[in-house]
Amino acid sequence: MIYHLIKYLDLHFDFVGARLFQYLSFRAAAAVLLSLTISMVFGKRLINWLRYKQVGETIRDLGLDGQMQKSGTPTMGGIIILMSILIPTLLFADLTNVYIQTLLIATVWLGMIGFLDDYIKVFKKDKEGLAGRFKIIGQVGAGVIVASMLYWNPTVTIKERTDHESTTSAMVEQTGQSSAVANWEETKNIKTTIPFIKDNEFDYSWLLPQSMRTPVAMWVVFTLVVIIIVTAVSNGANITDGIDGLAAGSSAIIGVTLAILAYVSGNYIFADYLNIMYIPRSGELTIFIAAFVGSCIGFLWYNSYPAQVFMGDTGSLALGGIIAVFSIAIRKELLIPVLCGIFLIENLSVIIQVSYFKYTKKKYGEGRRVFLMSPLHHHFQKKGMHEAKIVSRFWIVGILLAVVTIITLKTR
């Protein structure tokens, strides 16, 4: 909103300093600072209010060290994260941008699903929370909305070079400008990026026979892909949110990586130099992801060990969904298994544990386990490792995966 106000004042009154708001870097920095301020300053007030309302977490005794000491810790802290993302984005981003609109809708939608789950757990005293089928319906709905907005909107395009002459690295590094005039052709398609492969583009329409590649059929395919990704990543973040600071810290690392990917994908000079997909108008997403990173880091102020507040499903489902939708918007969703490796392995640990238990129970009459406990972070807790050390090591792995993800820009 401030962005549009300053733009109006500059257009009609030549407002002093308005030119600053033309720069993504300035607005991204402002979004980070405001997001941190909201989460750290107003977060404390929300935590006190949640304590006053006795909105505390009910802890099941799983036999983990220090677990029962957390009983009564305020939950639904994901409200802090949502406020810290939405307010800076509404103030500093271009709200006419379809990518920003898509992320805002996805954030609110998934945040509401998580909020309903937490509300039922806390206020209705139902530990099961929102029924699983309703969560899935909500995530499917989010996938359909996101896919429809990105597929049918005419401004969601990519630009491809019609020549093969690339800018030289020396010219880009010294002047920031291309030594050659690139010829770009704007196209509307559902291509995405495949890591580690030369000519690293994949068109989802290839999944259909040539005769069936109608707009509606391609929308159906794209929608199914989006639904699978949104559901998997949001559930992965939800499962990861099991010990203090793990989900928020991992999401911050992922967010910084996505910010880099969004910036270079939306800048034709860097896109040309790195020979990656150039996505017009996607650079505006840098504002959103800057607020996202600020909210995660600010939330860690209160969520790091020992946690003063838990994010609950209000935060974890939204964080995972945002990461999924953002990756799809910048056409880097096939990098998610690498970038979100922590979420992936946490998900897999649960799937492996449950599947093996059911298999051995059917075969031998008693269930056997692969891990001492799942998700994986609880396995290490059972082995006697302090949760602060577990979180630190998971963050280190997350940083390594983030570096590998960025390397894929040139490694193929």
C-alpha positions, 0 to 999 in steps of 0.5 A: 500500500505504501508502494502504491501511495508513493508511486501515486505521489511521485507521478502527480507531485514528484515526491522527494525520495520516491525513486527509492521505492523503484528498487527491489533491494530497498523494498526487500530490506524494508520488508525484512526490517519491518517483519523482524520488528513485528515478530520481535516487538508485537510477538511478545505481546501476543505470547503474553495474551496467549498465556493470559487466555491459557492457550497452552500446548497439551503434551503427550508423554513420549518418554523424551527428556524435558518433554513434560516441562514444555506443557502449557507453553503457548501455542498458535504462535504461527499468528506472529509469523503470518502477521510478519509476512502479510503486513510488510508484503501489503505495504511494500509489494506491488499488489497488482502483481499476480505472483504476489496475489497468489502468495498472499492468497495461499498464505491466508488460505493455509494459515486458516486451515492451520488456525482451525486445527489449533483452535479445535485442539486448544479451545475445543480440547480435542487433541486430534484437531481438524480431521485429516480429510478436511486438511487434505481438502483444504490443501487440495483447494489451495493447490487448485487456486494456485494452479488456476491463477498461475495457469490462466493469468496471461501475465504469467509467462517466461522469456526465452532467447531466440538467439544463442549468444550469451553475455560474457561473465567479465562484462556482467561482473564489471558493468552489470550489463550485457555486451550483446543485445539479447532477443527474447521471446515471451511465451505462455507455457508450463515449463519448469526447471530440472536440476543437474541436466543440460537443457534443463527444462521440462514441459508438463505438457509432455506428460500428455499425448500430442493429441490431448494437449488442450488448454484444459487438459494441460491445466488438469496436469499442472493442477495435479502437480501443484496439489501434490507439491503443496500437500507434501511440503506443507505436511513436511513442514508440519512434521518437522515442527517437533522440537524448538526452532527446527521448522522456523530455522530450516524455513529461514534457510530455505527462504534465503535460497528462494530469495536468491533464485527469485531475484536472478530469475526475474533479472534478465541480465543474471538469467542470461548470464546463468543461462536459466529461465527468465521469468518477467515480473517474478522479481517482485516476489523478492519482497514477499520472501524477504518478509518471510525470512524476517518473520522466521528469524524474528519468530526464532527469538521466542521459539529457540530452545527453550521455546516461549511459544510454539508455532502450531499448525497455524505456522507450520502448514503456512510455512510449508505451503508458502515454500511450495507455492513460491517454488512453483511460481519461480519454476524451481519446484523440482529443486524442492527434494534438494532444498527442502531435504530436511522436510523430505527426510522427516516425511520419509522417516514417518512413512518408513516407520509406519510402513515397516511396523505394519509390514512386520506386524502382519508378517511376524505378529508383532510390529518392529521399528526402523527408528527408535521413534519418528519423525527422525529428530525424535530418534536422535532425542531417544539416543540421548542427544540434546534437542538444541544440538539436534536443531543445530546439526539439522540447520547445518545440513539445511545450509549445505543443501541450500548451497547445493541448490544454488550451485545447480544454477551453473552445474549441469 
